[in-house]
Amino acid sequence: MTQPPRPPYPRVTVAPHPMAPRPIEDRWEQFYRYGPYAVLTLATLVSAVAAGLLMTRAEMYTAGVLVAVAYGLQAWWGRARPRTAPAASAAVAYYALRTALAFALTWLNPFFAIYAALGYFDVEPLLPKPAVRIGLLATAATLAGSQSGGLPPASLMNWFAFGALYVLNSSLALFFWNVGMREEEKARVQAETIAELERTNIRLEEAMAENAALHAQLLVQAREAGVDDERRRLAAEIHDTLAQGLTGIIAQLQAVASTRDTDPGTAGVHLERAAALARHSLGEARRSVHNLVPAALEHDDLPRALGKTVDGYAERSGVRAEFTVTGTVEPLHDEVGATLLRIAEEALANATRHSGAARAGVTLSYMGDEITLDIRDDGCGFDPTALPARTGTGGFGLGGMRARAERIAGTVEIESEPGQGTAVSARVPLVRRV
């Protein structure tokens, strides 16, 4: 038979509201506490009705004594059960004594099998698991004896009936017990799964809260990093446009001051160059206000803009400069073109200010997914490892070129030796204009 859920021993409960429906565990608790009394009383009354036909006077007295012992056993167990753990020795002793009393009473009167049927209902909470089958088989023997006409079987036919009924009762009892065990295991697995899901949900909620905090922190850091990066970019733009333009204007005005008395024609040329640089710097300043795209790239692509830059540099500095393009020219993203143009302008300005070069060369190479810019001069050179740290008053120079390239996932390499000239090589991804 299907086994009821096993209540915990000892059990601590909180009294529900009087009108609230009781859970099934509480109903089985009430049955375990009061059910044996009711079942024993019912079996006694039914047996008493048929006692005159089935029992002698001596058997009646014996049955009365056994019934009294059964009530006493139940009273003892009612007090001991709350303090007894499942499958403890006291629980096993109670089940064994009750089964023996039920067997003896059924021997005296088959209707006491009603009391013996209790063995099907509480066998699991009272006996350890290996002994459950023994308890079920013992109860099945008592019920089969009652169903076959009483114990002991009176004839060979009764013995055959007893054997068949015992096989039937024991098979059904074991079958339903196994079904109950599987259902109990399934319920246990489901409960563990639900508990694990609840724990997982709690951990997930905690992780989501932590991720939300981290996300907010990352947004703040990204915003701050973006502001700092934009400040550095603006500073580099001002250095590469206005500062270089003003430096060129100063140089041209100094040339005017030194030649206006001796060579007015040359002084006029320098003055025109200073004016042209001033106009160019003004255009760059206006361009910086809008989108920081070099004015040279507004109407020309990068090769033509670099060519004009190199020509202007040669005209202003008197250095022989050449510009070369290799590979297939492709339209570039504005940021890539602006970065390479600014690097070229800075490298040429450094050649004018520091190297004393007589020749310079600029090469732009389209190389599949990359584009390289090489600026070489034959100036005095320097030791790249001995450069002083950049200060707030100095220019951006080599550090600025590297920072520009790194912003678009590129690199800048410097090769130079004292007396051997300088080579600047910038390599950036070739990002096409959309």
N, C-alpha and C positions, 0 to 999 in steps of 0.2 A: 504494500500500500504506500501511497505517497506520504513522505515524512513531512511534518510541519516544521517551520523554521525553528531553530534551536535558540531559546532565550539565553542570555548570559547569566551566569551564576557566580558571585552574587550580583544582584541587579539593583541599581539606584535609579529611580524614576522620578519625574516631576509630574505632579498631578495635573491632568488636562482640565480644561473648562468642563463643568458638568454636562453642558449641552453639546460639546464638541464630539465628533465621531472618534472612537478609539481605533488606533492603528491595529493591524493584524497581530503584531507582536504582543500587544496588551491583551487581546482576546485569547491568544494561546496561553498567556500567563495565567489568565483566569481559569482556563481549562485545566492546566497542570495543577493549579491549587485546589480547585473544587470538583473537577470532573471525576477523579477516581471515587470520591464519596458518592456522587450521583450514580455512576455506573455500577458500583458495588451494591448500592441500595436497590437499583432496578433489577440486577441479577438475583438478589436475595428474594425480592417480592415475586418475580416470575418463578423462581425455583420453589418457593413456598407453595405457590398455587398447585404445582405438579408434584409436590413432595409425596402426597399420599399414594401416587401411582408409581413413583420411581425410587422411593427411598424407604428403608426400614426405620423404625424408631431410633435405633442406635445410630444410624447414618444421619438422621436429623439432628441428634444431639451433637454428633461430631461436626457436622456442617455448621451448627450454631457456634461452636467453639472456634472453628476456623474463621468464620465471618467476624467474630469479635476480635480475633488476632489480626485479621486484615484491617479492621477499623483502627486498631491500636497502631499497627505498622504505618498506616496512612497519617495518623495524627503525629507520630514521631517524625516522619519525613516532612510534614508540613512545617515543623519547627526547624528541622535541620537543613532543608533545601536552600533557603536564602544564604546560608553560610558555606554551602558546598559547591565546589567548582565542578564543571561538567566532567564526566567520566572519572570522578574521584572514587576512592574505595567505598565511601558511604553510599554514593549513587549506585555503584555496581551491586552492593549488598542489598539495597532496597529493591532493585529490579529483580535480582535473583530470588529473594524471599517472596516478592509479590507473584512472580511467575510460578514458583513452587506452590504457593497457596492457591492460585488460580487452577493449577493442574489438579491439585488434590480435591478442590471443590467440584471441578468438572467431572472428576472420577466418581464423586458421590452423586452429582446431578448435572446432566449435560447442559442445562440452561445457565450454569455458572460460566459457560464459555463467553457470555456477554462481558463478564469481568476480565476474563483472560485476554479479550481483544485489545485491552489497554496496552498490551505489549507491543502492538504495531505503532502506536502513536508517539511514545516517548523513548523508544529504544536508542535513538541517535544521541539525544542529549545526556542520557544516563550511562551508556556504555562506551568504552573506547572503540575506535573504528574497527580494529581487528575482531572485536567480539560482537559487533552488530549483527553479523550473519547468524551467529549462534543464538542470539536472542530471538531473531526472526524465525529461525527454524524451530526453536522450542515453543514459541507461541503458535506456529502453524501446526505443530503436533497436537497441542491441546484442542485447537479448533477443529482439526480433522477428526479427532476422537469424538467430539460432540456431534459433528455432522454425520458420522458413520453409525450413530445409534448409541453412543456412550462408551466409556472406558471401564474395563477392557472390552474389546470387541467380543461379542457373544458367540459368533459362528465364523466359519471360514468365509462366508460371503461378506460378513462385517469386516473381516480382516482385509479382504480385497478392496472393499469400499474405503476402509481407512487408508490403505496404501495409496489408492488413486487420489483421494481427497487430500492426503498429505503432500503428494507431489504437486497437485494443483495449487494448494494454499502456499506452499513454500516457493513455488515458481512465481506466483503473482506477487508475493511479498518481496522477493529479491528483485524482481523486475521493477516494481514501483520504487523500491529503495534506490536502485541504480539510476532510475529516471530522476528521482529527487536529488541524488548526489550530483548528477550532471547539471541540473537546473541551479543547484546551490553554487557549483563551481562557476557556471556562467554568470550568475548574479555577482559572485565575488570578483570575477574578472571585470565585469561592467563597472562595479563600484570602484575598483582600483583604477580603471581607465578614466572614469569621471573625476576621481580625485587627482590623477595625474594631469588631466586636462585643466582642472581648476588651478593646479600649481603652475602649469605652463601659461595659462592666461594671466596669472598674477605676475609671473616673470616677464611676460610679453608687455603687460601694462607698465611695469617698472622700466623695461628697456625702451618702450615708446616715450615715456616721460623723460628718461635720460637722453634719448635721441633728440627730443624736442629742445631740451636745454642746450645740448651740443649744437643743434642746428642754429639756435638763436645766437649762441656764442660765435659760431663760424660766420654767420651773417655779419655780426659786428666786426669780426676780424677781417673778413673780406672787404667790408666797406672801408675800414681803416687802411687796409693794404691798397685798395683802389685809390683812395685819396693820396696816400704817400706816393704811389706809382705815378699818378697824374701830376703831382707836384714835381717829381724828378723829371718827368717828361717835359713839362713846361719849362723847367730850368734849363734842360738840355736844348730845347728849341730856342730859347732866348740866347743861350750861349752860341749856338750854331748859326743864328741869323743876325740878331741885333748886335751882339758883341763882336762877331767877326766883321760885320759891316762897319761898325764904329771904328774898329781897329784899322780897317782899310782906309776909311776916311781920314783918320788921324795921320796915317802914313802918307797919304796923298797931300794933305795940307802941310805936313812937314816938308815934303818935296817942293811944294809951292813956295814956302818960306825961304828955302835955301836957294831957289833958282830965279825968283822974281826980279832980282836986280841984275843978275848976270845973263839970264836967258829967259826973257819974258815969254817966248813961244813955248818953251818946255813947261814953264810954270802954268800957262793956260791949259796945256794938255792935262797936267796933273789936277788942275782945278775942275776940268770937265769930268775927269774920272771920279773925283770926290763927289761931285754932284750926282753922277750916275749911281755911285754906291749909296748915296743918301736916298735917292729915289727907290733903288732896289730894297734897301733896308726898310723903308716906309711900306713898300708893298708886302714884304715879309711880315712886318708887324701887323698889318691889316689881316693878312692871311692867318696869322697865329690867333687873332681874335675870333676868327670864324671856325676853322677846323684844323689848323696847324699843318695843312698840306703845303709843301713848298710851292712857291709861286712858279718855279721853273717847271713843275709837273702839271700846271693847270692846262696848258695847251700842248705840251710835248710829252712823249713817252720817255721812259728812263734813259735809253741810249742817247736820244737827242738832247735831253736835259743835261746829262753828264758831259756830252760833247761841248755844249755851250759853257758849262762850268769850267771845264779844262781850258777852253780857249780864253775865257775871261781871266782865269788864274794866270795863264801864260802872259797875257797882255799886261796885267797889273804888276806881276812880279818880275817879268823879264826872264823867267825860267823857261827853257825849251820843254814843252809838255806835249805828249802824244796820247791819244785815246783810241782804244781798239775794242771791237765787239766780236765775240766768237759764239758760235752756236746759232740756233734759230730763235729770233726775237719773238717773245710772247708778251701779251698784255699782262701786267702785274697788278696785284692788289695795291691800293694806294699806300697802305702802311709799309709794305715791302719796298716799294719804290722810294718813299720818303726816307726810310731807314738807310738804304744804300746811298742815296744822294747826300744825306747828312754825314755819313761816315766818310764819303769821298771829300766833301768840303772840309771836314775837320782834319783829315790826313793831309790835304794840300795846304791848309793853313799852318799846320805844324811844320811842314816842310819849309814854308816861307819864314816862319818865326825862329825856328831853332836849327835847321840843318844846313842852311847856306848852300842848297843844292843848285846845280847848274842844269840838270836834266831830271825829268819826272815822267813816269808812264802810268796810265790808268787802263786796266783791262777789265771788261765786263764779260763774263762767260755764262751762257745758258747751258746747263748740264743736266738735262732730264728733269728730275724732281728737285734739283738744287740750282742755285745761282750764286756765283762767286764774284767778288769785286777785289781786284789786286791793285794797290797803289805803291809804286816803287820810286825811290829817288836816290841820287848819288851823293847825298850830303854827308855831313860829318859822322852821322850815326850816333849810337849811344848804347849803354848797357841796360837792357830791359829789366834786369834783376835789381838794378840800383836806383830805380825811380823813387823819388820821394813820395810820401803819402799825400793824397789830394787834400787841400785845405779849403776853407770856405772862401778864400780870396782868389784862389787860382781858377784856371779853366777846367773844363771837363776832360779834355784830352783823350788819352787812351782809355781811361776808365769809362768815360761817357760813351765812346764807341762800343765798348764791350756791353755796356748796359743796354744800349739801343738794340744790338743784335740779339741779346738774350731775351728781350721782350717778345720777339717773334721766333723764338726757338732757334736762334742762330748763334754763331761763334765768331770771334775776332782773334786772329793770331798775329803776333808781332815778331819779326825777325830783324835784328839789327846788331851791329858791332861797331865800336868806335873806329871811324875812318872808312867804314865799308858801306855806308848808306843804310837805308831803312826800307823794309817791305811790310806793308799792312795787308792782310788777307781776311776778308769778311766772307763767311759762308752762311747762307740762310735758305730756308725752304722756298721753293718756287710755288708761290700761291697765286693762282691766276685770278684775274678780275672776273667777278660774277656778272 
